[in-house]
Each structure stands twice: as structure tokens, then as C-alpha cells.
Amino acid sequence: MSDEKNPNFFAAYADDIKSQVEDRLLLYRLQAVKITSNLLSNILMFSLVALFGFFVLVFLSVMLAFYLSEVLDSYYWGFGCVAGLYILLLVICIVFKKSLFGKFIMGNIANIIFDKTEKKDPDDGK
């Protein structure tokens, strides 16, 4: 009961609480940095893969257009068929954009933000 007579009793606990709050804020900042860096690295990797995939698609499309031009004996029809194929793919993407891309993108971002492999914080009580 000597703590009740000590005038620094409440000041000591105030310092402990302040230290706990500062530590918790630091933990949240570090977790935010981890999530942000993970998200940005995934975006960068996806961008690089998409860029290289785009170049492969362009060159394969030109090859297909020249092949169809030879088969159809007309550059107009060869390149027109490839353009028609891309118009068809564009229409499909527009019609099914939410079901094809929305769930995929939202699911990946949610998995990055709420990392399933991350250990639970013992202070959370879960």
C-alpha cells in the first residue's frame, strides 16, 4: 500500500501508458510500411510481366497477320482478321469486366493487405 502514498505513482503509470501507445503506433507504422512495400513490389512485378507480355503479344499478332495475309493473299484481310479478333476480345472484356477482373484484382489486393501467412499479434486476443 506504499504505492498509494507515493506521489509519483500515477506519473510512473502515465509514462508506461505513453510508452505503450508510442510502441503500438510504431508497430502500426511498420505494418503499414510492410503492406505498402509488398503491394508496390507486386504492382511493379505485375507491370513488368504485363509489359513483356504485351511485347510478345504484339509480335505474335504481327506474325499472325502476315501469315493470314499470305494464306488469304491480301494484307488487308490478314491484318483485318487480327484486328477483328482484338475487337472481339475487347467486347468480351467490356461485357465481362466485373466478373473477369474485379474479383481477381480485389482478391489479390486483399490477400496482400491481409497477409494469411502473417502471425497473429498476441495482444489482439485472437
C-alpha positions as CSV (number, residue, x, y, z in Angstrom):
1,M,0.0,0.0,0.0
2,S,3.0,2.3,-0.1
3,D,2.2,3.0,-3.7
4,E,-0.9,5.0,-2.7
5,K,1.2,7.4,-0.6
6,N,3.8,7.8,-3.4
7,P,3.0,11.0,-5.3
8,N,4.9,9.7,-8.4
9,F,2.7,6.5,-8.6
10,F,0.4,8.0,-11.2
11,A,3.2,9.7,-13.1
12,A,5.0,6.4,-13.4
13,Y,2.0,4.7,-14.9
14,A,1.4,7.7,-17.2
15,D,4.9,7.2,-18.6
16,D,4.2,3.5,-19.0
17,I,1.0,4.1,-20.9
18,K,2.6,6.8,-23.0
19,S,5.4,4.3,-23.9
20,Q,2.9,1.6,-24.7
21,V,1.0,3.9,-27.0
22,E,4.1,5.0,-28.8
23,D,5.2,1.4,-29.2
24,R,1.8,0.5,-30.6
25,L,1.9,3.4,-33.1
26,L,5.4,2.4,-34.2
27,L,4.1,-1.2,-34.7
28,Y,1.2,0.1,-36.8
29,R,3.5,2.3,-38.9
30,L,5.9,-0.7,-39.5
31,Q,3.0,-2.9,-40.5
32,A,1.7,-0.2,-42.9
33,V,5.2,0.1,-44.4
34,K,5.3,-3.7,-44.9
35,I,1.9,-3.8,-46.5
36,T,2.7,-0.8,-48.8
37,S,6.1,-2.2,-49.8
38,N,4.6,-5.6,-50.5
39,L,1.8,-4.1,-52.6
40,L,4.2,-1.8,-54.6
41,S,6.6,-4.7,-55.3
42,N,3.6,-6.8,-56.5
43,I,2.4,-3.9,-58.7
44,L,5.9,-3.4,-60.1
45,M,6.3,-7.2,-60.9
46,F,2.9,-7.3,-62.5
47,S,3.7,-4.2,-64.6
48,L,7.0,-5.8,-65.8
49,V,5.2,-9.1,-66.7
50,A,2.4,-7.2,-68.4
51,L,4.9,-5.1,-70.4
52,F,6.9,-8.2,-71.6
53,G,3.6,-10.0,-72.3
54,F,2.5,-7.0,-74.3
55,F,5.6,-7.1,-76.5
56,V,5.2,-10.9,-77.0
57,L,1.5,-10.4,-78.0
58,V,2.4,-7.6,-80.4
59,F,5.0,-9.6,-82.2
60,L,2.8,-12.7,-82.3
61,S,-0.1,-10.6,-83.6
62,V,2.1,-9.2,-86.4
63,M,3.3,-12.7,-87.2
64,L,-0.3,-14.0,-87.4
65,A,-1.3,-11.0,-89.5
66,F,1.4,-11.7,-92.0
67,Y,0.7,-15.4,-92.0
68,L,-3.1,-14.8,-92.6
69,S,-2.1,-12.3,-95.3
70,E,-0.2,-15.0,-97.1
71,V,-2.9,-17.5,-96.7
72,L,-5.7,-15.1,-97.8
73,D,-3.4,-13.5,-100.4
74,S,-4.2,-10.0,-99.1
75,Y,-2.6,-7.8,-96.5
76,Y,-5.9,-6.1,-96.0
77,W,-7.7,-9.3,-95.0
78,G,-4.8,-10.7,-92.9
79,F,-4.5,-7.7,-90.7
80,G,-8.2,-7.2,-90.7
81,C,-8.8,-10.7,-89.3
82,V,-6.3,-10.0,-86.5
83,A,-7.9,-6.6,-85.8
84,G,-11.3,-8.3,-85.7
85,L,-10.0,-10.8,-83.2
86,Y,-8.9,-8.0,-81.0
87,I,-12.2,-6.2,-81.3
88,L,-14.0,-9.4,-80.3
89,L,-11.7,-9.7,-77.3
90,L,-12.3,-6.1,-76.4
91,V,-16.1,-6.6,-76.5
92,I,-15.8,-9.7,-74.3
93,C,-13.6,-7.8,-71.8
94,I,-16.1,-4.9,-71.7
95,V,-19.1,-7.2,-71.2
96,F,-17.5,-9.4,-68.5
97,K,-15.1,-6.8,-66.9
98,K,-16.5,-7.1,-63.4
99,S,-16.6,-10.9,-63.2
100,L,-13.3,-11.4,-65.0
101,F,-11.1,-8.7,-63.5
102,G,-12.9,-7.2,-60.5
103,K,-12.8,-10.3,-58.3
104,F,-9.2,-11.2,-59.4
105,I,-7.8,-7.7,-58.6
106,M,-9.7,-7.2,-55.4
107,G,-8.8,-10.7,-54.2
108,N,-5.1,-10.2,-54.8
109,I,-5.0,-6.8,-53.1
110,A,-7.0,-8.2,-50.2
111,N,-4.5,-11.1,-49.9
112,I,-1.6,-8.7,-49.9
113,I,-3.1,-6.4,-47.3
114,F,-4.4,-9.2,-45.0
115,D,-1.4,-11.5,-45.3
116,K,-2.6,-15.0,-44.5
117,T,0.9,-16.2,-43.5
118,E,1.5,-13.4,-41.0
119,K,1.5,-14.5,-37.4
120,K,-1.3,-13.1,-35.2
121,D,-0.4,-10.4,-32.7
122,P,-0.6,-11.9,-29.2
123,D,-2.1,-8.6,-27.9
124,D,-5.2,-9.0,-30.2
125,G,-6.6,-11.8,-28.1
126,K,-7.4,-13.9,-31.2
